[in-house]
Amino acid sequence: MSKKLADSLALSLARHSAVPYSPAVLSYGLQILLNAAIKIALLSLVGWMLNILLELYLIVFFFGSLRMITGGVHAHTFKGCLTVSLISFVLLTVSLPFTFPFFIQHTQLVLLLMLAFGSALTFLYVPGKWGNRKFTNQRIRISKWLSLLYLLGVITAAWYASVYPDEAAARPFLRVCWLAMLGMTWQYILVTPFGYKLFRAERSNI
């Protein structure tokens, strides 16, 4: 549906534009914009219906910002991407009431495990490749260092909040940090061989 709409809009733009844009190039760009708009709209609708909109946005933000650094596997189709995104982000968000109390009770242990988990996957798998894309050694080093800095930044912020004298004031910030780590954990998984196998299964089932 989005491809047909993008093709139609691209053809119209190419005909009426003073600059000779290629309809194929315009269609590709429009498909990306339309698919992103559809995904955001559906995520927002589900988040609003389940009353988890802000938390859902935060998980998507931290997931997406880390993904820009680390790369990783992509779905083969927009339908697959939309389905996996909706299921994974909603499940992560609705898990918050069950996982956040554990994080509060075992903050230091969870932060230590998160540091070990994120660091190990960064050294082993970042940046995640897709298709025939090849990275230079410099790009690989930069991605690894940025991933580690991102990880350390979130963990440091969470640790500082966990030792802050005013627990009531620190709790909302700790909640945001935990949402960040949920989104980051999912993204780190998607740069592993397991993540790639998961999306191969998506291709055969969706």
DRENDO-1510 file (C-alpha; in Angstrom, 1 decimal, always signed):
<recs>
REC; n; res; u; v; w
REC; 1; MET; +0.0; +0.0; +0.0 .
REC; 2; SER; +2.7; +2.5; +1.0 .
REC; 3; LYS; +4.7; +1.6; -2.1 .
REC; 4; LYS; +1.8; +2.3; -4.5 .
REC; 5; LEU; +1.1; +5.6; -2.7 .
REC; 6; ALA; +4.8; +6.5; -2.8 .
REC; 7; ASP; +5.0; +5.6; -6.5 .
REC; 8; SER; +2.0; +7.7; -7.3 .
REC; 9; LEU; +3.2; +10.7; -5.3 .
REC; 10; ALA; +6.7; +10.4; -6.8 .
REC; 11; LEU; +5.4; +10.4; -10.3 .
REC; 12; SER; +3.3; +13.5; -9.7 .
REC; 13; LEU; +6.2; +15.3; -8.1 .
REC; 14; ALA; +8.5; +14.4; -10.9 .
REC; 15; ARG; +6.1; +15.7; -13.5 .
REC; 16; HIS; +5.4; +19.0; -11.7 .
REC; 17; SER; +8.9; +19.7; -10.4 .
REC; 18; ALA; +11.2; +22.2; -12.1 .
REC; 19; VAL; +14.2; +20.0; -11.1 .
REC; 20; PRO; +14.4; +16.7; -13.0 .
REC; 21; TYR; +14.1; +14.2; -10.0 .
REC; 22; SER; +14.0; +10.5; -10.8 .
REC; 23; PRO; +10.6; +9.0; -9.9 .
REC; 24; ALA; +12.4; +5.9; -8.5 .
REC; 25; VAL; +14.5; +8.0; -6.2 .
REC; 26; LEU; +11.5; +10.1; -5.0 .
REC; 27; SER; +9.5; +6.9; -4.5 .
REC; 28; TYR; +12.2; +5.3; -2.4 .
REC; 29; GLY; +12.4; +8.4; -0.1 .
REC; 30; LEU; +8.7; +8.7; +0.2 .
REC; 31; GLN; +8.3; +5.0; +1.1 .
REC; 32; ILE; +10.7; +5.6; +4.0 .
REC; 33; LEU; +8.8; +8.6; +5.2 .
REC; 34; LEU; +5.4; +6.9; +4.8 .
REC; 35; ASN; +6.5; +3.7; +6.5 .
REC; 36; ALA; +8.0; +5.7; +9.4 .
REC; 37; ALA; +4.8; +7.7; +9.7 .
REC; 38; ILE; +2.7; +4.5; +9.7 .
REC; 39; LYS; +4.9; +2.9; +12.3 .
REC; 40; ILE; +4.8; +5.9; +14.6 .
REC; 41; ALA; +1.1; +6.3; +14.3 .
REC; 42; LEU; +0.4; +2.7; +15.2 .
REC; 43; LEU; +2.9; +2.7; +18.1 .
REC; 44; SER; +1.3; +5.9; +19.3 .
REC; 45; LEU; -2.2; +4.4; +19.0 .
REC; 46; VAL; -1.3; +1.2; +20.9 .
REC; 47; GLY; +0.6; +3.2; +23.5 .
REC; 48; TRP; -2.4; +5.5; +24.0 .
REC; 49; MET; -4.9; +2.7; +24.2 .
REC; 50; LEU; -2.8; +0.9; +26.8 .
REC; 51; ASN; -1.9; +4.1; +28.7 .
REC; 52; ILE; +1.8; +3.5; +28.2 .
REC; 53; LEU; +2.5; +6.1; +25.6 .
REC; 54; LEU; +5.3; +8.1; +27.4 .
REC; 55; GLU; +7.1; +4.9; +28.5 .
REC; 56; LEU; +6.8; +3.4; +25.0 .
REC; 57; TYR; +8.3; +6.6; +23.4 .
REC; 58; LEU; +11.2; +6.5; +25.9 .
REC; 59; ILE; +12.0; +2.9; +25.1 .
REC; 60; VAL; +11.8; +3.5; +21.3 .
REC; 61; PHE; +14.0; +6.6; +21.7 .
REC; 62; PHE; +16.8; +4.9; +23.6 .
REC; 63; PHE; +16.6; +1.8; +21.3 .
REC; 64; GLY; +16.7; +4.0; +18.2 .
REC; 65; SER; +19.5; +6.2; +19.4 .
REC; 66; LEU; +21.7; +3.2; +20.3 .
REC; 67; ARG; +20.8; +1.6; +17.0 .
REC; 68; MET; +22.1; +4.6; +15.1 .
REC; 69; ILE; +25.5; +3.9; +16.7 .
REC; 70; THR; +25.6; +0.1; +16.6 .
REC; 71; GLY; +23.7; -0.9; +13.5 .
REC; 72; GLY; +22.2; -4.3; +13.4 .
REC; 73; VAL; +19.7; -6.6; +11.7 .
REC; 74; HIS; +16.6; -5.3; +9.8 .
REC; 75; ALA; +13.4; -6.9; +8.9 .
REC; 76; HIS; +13.1; -8.0; +5.2 .
REC; 77; THR; +9.7; -6.4; +4.7 .
REC; 78; PHE; +7.8; -3.4; +6.1 .
REC; 79; LYS; +5.1; -5.7; +7.4 .
REC; 80; GLY; +7.8; -7.7; +9.3 .
REC; 81; CYS; +9.4; -4.6; +10.7 .
REC; 82; LEU; +6.1; -3.2; +11.8 .
REC; 83; THR; +5.0; -6.5; +13.5 .
REC; 84; VAL; +8.3; -7.1; +15.3 .
REC; 85; SER; +8.5; -3.4; +16.4 .
REC; 86; LEU; +5.0; -3.4; +17.8 .
REC; 87; ILE; +5.3; -6.7; +19.6 .
REC; 88; SER; +8.8; -6.1; +21.0 .
REC; 89; PHE; +8.3; -2.5; +22.2 .
REC; 90; VAL; +4.9; -3.1; +23.7 .
REC; 91; LEU; +6.0; -6.2; +25.5 .
REC; 92; LEU; +9.1; -4.3; +26.9 .
REC; 93; THR; +6.9; -1.4; +28.0 .
REC; 94; VAL; +4.2; -3.5; +29.7 .
REC; 95; SER; +6.9; -5.4; +31.5 .
REC; 96; LEU; +7.8; -2.3; +33.4 .
REC; 97; PRO; +5.6; -2.8; +36.5 .
REC; 98; PHE; +7.1; -6.3; +36.9 .
REC; 99; THR; +10.7; -5.6; +36.2 .
REC; 100; PHE; +11.2; -2.1; +37.7 .
REC; 101; PRO; +10.7; -3.2; +41.3 .
REC; 102; PHE; +13.4; -5.9; +40.8 .
REC; 103; PHE; +15.7; -3.2; +39.4 .
REC; 104; ILE; +15.1; -1.0; +42.5 .
REC; 105; GLN; +15.9; -3.8; +44.9 .
REC; 106; HIS; +19.0; -5.0; +43.0 .
REC; 107; THR; +20.2; -1.8; +41.3 .
REC; 108; GLN; +23.9; -2.3; +41.7 .
REC; 109; LEU; +23.8; -5.9; +40.6 .
REC; 110; VAL; +21.7; -5.1; +37.5 .
REC; 111; LEU; +24.0; -2.2; +36.6 .
REC; 112; LEU; +27.0; -4.5; +36.9 .
REC; 113; LEU; +25.4; -7.1; +34.7 .
REC; 114; MET; +24.2; -4.5; +32.2 .
REC; 115; LEU; +27.8; -3.2; +31.9 .
REC; 116; ALA; +29.2; -6.6; +31.4 .
REC; 117; PHE; +26.5; -7.6; +28.9 .
REC; 118; GLY; +26.7; -4.4; +26.8 .
REC; 119; SER; +30.4; -4.3; +26.9 .
REC; 120; ALA; +30.8; -7.9; +25.8 .
REC; 121; LEU; +28.3; -7.6; +22.9 .
REC; 122; THR; +29.9; -4.3; +21.8 .
REC; 123; PHE; +33.4; -5.8; +21.6 .
REC; 124; LEU; +32.1; -9.0; +19.9 .
REC; 125; TYR; +29.4; -7.7; +17.5 .
REC; 126; VAL; +29.3; -3.9; +17.1 .
REC; 127; PRO; +28.7; -2.6; +14.5 .
REC; 128; GLY; +26.1; -5.0; +13.3 .
REC; 129; LYS; +26.3; -5.6; +9.5 .
REC; 130; TRP; +23.4; -6.0; +7.1 .
REC; 131; GLY; +23.4; -7.1; +3.5 .
REC; 132; ASN; +26.6; -6.4; +1.6 .
REC; 133; ARG; +27.5; -3.4; +3.8 .
REC; 134; LYS; +31.2; -3.2; +4.7 .
REC; 135; PHE; +32.7; -1.1; +7.5 .
REC; 136; THR; +36.2; +0.4; +7.6 .
REC; 137; ASN; +38.4; -0.3; +10.6 .
REC; 138; GLN; +37.9; +3.3; +11.6 .
REC; 139; ARG; +34.1; +3.0; +11.5 .
REC; 140; ILE; +34.2; -0.2; +13.6 .
REC; 141; ARG; +36.4; +1.5; +16.2 .
REC; 142; ILE; +34.2; +4.6; +16.4 .
REC; 143; SER; +31.0; +2.5; +16.7 .
REC; 144; LYS; +32.5; +0.4; +19.5 .
REC; 145; TRP; +33.7; +3.4; +21.4 .
REC; 146; LEU; +30.4; +5.3; +21.0 .
REC; 147; SER; +28.5; +2.3; +22.1 .
REC; 148; LEU; +30.6; +2.0; +25.2 .
REC; 149; LEU; +30.3; +5.7; +26.0 .
REC; 150; TYR; +26.5; +5.5; +25.5 .
REC; 151; LEU; +26.3; +2.5; +27.8 .
REC; 152; LEU; +28.6; +4.0; +30.5 .
REC; 153; GLY; +26.5; +7.2; +30.3 .
REC; 154; VAL; +23.3; +5.5; +31.1 .
REC; 155; ILE; +24.8; +3.3; +33.8 .
REC; 156; THR; +26.5; +6.2; +35.5 .
REC; 157; ALA; +23.3; +8.2; +35.5 .
REC; 158; ALA; +21.4; +5.2; +37.0 .
REC; 159; TRP; +24.1; +4.7; +39.6 .
REC; 160; TYR; +24.1; +8.3; +40.6 .
REC; 161; ALA; +20.3; +8.3; +41.0 .
REC; 162; SER; +20.5; +5.1; +43.0 .
REC; 163; VAL; +22.7; +6.6; +45.6 .
REC; 164; TYR; +21.0; +10.0; +45.7 .
REC; 165; PRO; +19.9; +10.8; +49.2 .
REC; 166; ASP; +16.3; +11.7; +48.3 .
REC; 167; GLU; +14.9; +8.4; +47.1 .
REC; 168; ALA; +11.5; +9.8; +46.2 .
REC; 169; ALA; +13.0; +12.4; +44.0 .
REC; 170; ALA; +15.4; +9.9; +42.4 .
REC; 171; ARG; +12.8; +7.3; +41.6 .
REC; 172; PRO; +11.3; +8.9; +38.5 .
REC; 173; PHE; +14.8; +9.3; +37.1 .
REC; 174; LEU; +15.6; +5.7; +37.9 .
REC; 175; ARG; +12.5; +4.7; +36.1 .
REC; 176; VAL; +13.7; +6.5; +32.9 .
REC; 177; CYS; +17.1; +4.8; +33.3 .
REC; 178; TRP; +15.5; +1.4; +33.5 .
REC; 179; LEU; +13.4; +2.1; +30.4 .
REC; 180; ALA; +16.6; +3.1; +28.7 .
REC; 181; MET; +18.2; -0.2; +29.6 .
REC; 182; LEU; +15.2; -2.2; +28.4 .
REC; 183; GLY; +15.5; -0.5; +25.0 .
REC; 184; MET; +19.2; -0.8; +24.9 .
REC; 185; THR; +19.1; -4.5; +25.8 .
REC; 186; TRP; +16.8; -5.3; +22.9 .
REC; 187; GLN; +19.1; -3.4; +20.5 .
REC; 188; TYR; +22.2; -5.2; +21.8 .
REC; 189; ILE; +20.4; -8.5; +21.2 .
REC; 190; LEU; +19.7; -7.5; +17.6 .
REC; 191; VAL; +23.4; -7.2; +16.8 .
REC; 192; THR; +24.1; -10.8; +17.9 .
REC; 193; PRO; +23.8; -14.0; +15.8 .
REC; 194; PHE; +20.6; -14.7; +17.7 .
REC; 195; GLY; +19.1; -11.4; +16.5 .
REC; 196; TYR; +19.9; -12.3; +12.9 .
REC; 197; LYS; +18.4; -15.7; +13.3 .
REC; 198; LEU; +15.3; -14.2; +14.8 .
REC; 199; PHE; +14.8; -12.0; +11.7 .
REC; 200; ARG; +15.4; -14.9; +9.4 .
REC; 201; ALA; +12.5; -16.6; +11.2 .
REC; 202; GLU; +10.5; -13.5; +10.7 .
REC; 203; ARG; +11.1; -13.6; +7.0 .
REC; 204; SER; +9.7; -17.2; +6.8 .
REC; 205; ASN; +6.7; -16.7; +9.1 .
REC; 206; ILE; +5.4; -13.2; +8.2 .
</recs>
